[in-house]
Structures are given as structure tokens and as C-alpha cells.
Amino acid sequence: MAKEIIISAIKAQLEAGITRKEINAQLELNPREIKALWSHPALKGIKVAKFKNELVFVENTPTGASPA
């Protein structure tokens, strides 16, 4: 069965700082699939973000309290 790959998801991962090698491992691609993926016109030439954004923002309001 063919693998379904969403190009916008791959672009988002690259923008988030995930490397091509990490994406290949996550998708469990063989060498032929890797070549086909990265030669896709929408992905060709896109660079990985230099830094990963690992910030998670949370509200610090107590449970049940409404924000002022």
C-alpha cells in the first residue's frame, strides 16, 4: 500500500526545525522514497529552520478562576 504524505505537514516540520533525517526516520522511508520525497517540487530547496521552537505557553490562572 502506498504511503500518504502531506506536503504541508512536511513543510511545517521543516519550519519547526525538524531535520530531513528525522522526518525520514519518522516516516520510515526507504532510500528510493527519500529521494522521491525531497525531489518533490514543493519541497525542493526548502531549508530547515536553524533553531527548534520548543516553547509551550500556558495560562497560570488557578483552576475554576476566571481571568480578570
N, C-alpha and C positions, 0 to 999 in steps of 0.2 A: 504494500500500500504506500502511496506517495505521501511524503511529509508536507504538511501545510505550514508555510512560513509567512508571517505577516510583516511586510516590509516596514510599515510604520513602527512596529514594535522593535524591530532591529535598530532602526534609526534612534528611537528613544533610549535604547540600551547604550548605544554609542555615545549619545549626548550625556548620559548619566555617568560615563567614564568606564563602562564595562568594555574590556578588550575583545578583539576579534577572537582571540584564542579561547577566552572564557565563554563567548557566545557559541563557538563551535562545540565546546565540551557540553554546554547546557543542551544544545540541540542534538547531540550525539551524531554529528555528521561524519561521513567518511571523506577521504581526500577529494573524490570527484564532486561530491555535494558541496564541499567547502569552496572549491574553485568556481562552481556554478553560482553559489550564493554571492560571493564577493565580486563576481564579474557582472552581476545584475546592474543595469544602467542606473537605477535609483540609489545603489549603494556604492558604486564605483567612485573612488576619490574622497569619500567621507572619512574624516579623521576622528579618532577617539578623543573625547574631552580629556584635557590634561589632568584634571582632578575629579575624583568622585565626590558627589554631594551626599554625605551621609548624615545630614541634619534632619531631625524629626521634630516638628514643632507641636507642642501640646499646650492646652489651656491649664492654668494652675488654679482654677476655681474649685472650691470644695464640691463634692457630690451633693446635688439637690439645691445648691445655692444658685440664685440667678445672678448673672453679671450686672454690675452697677452701671 
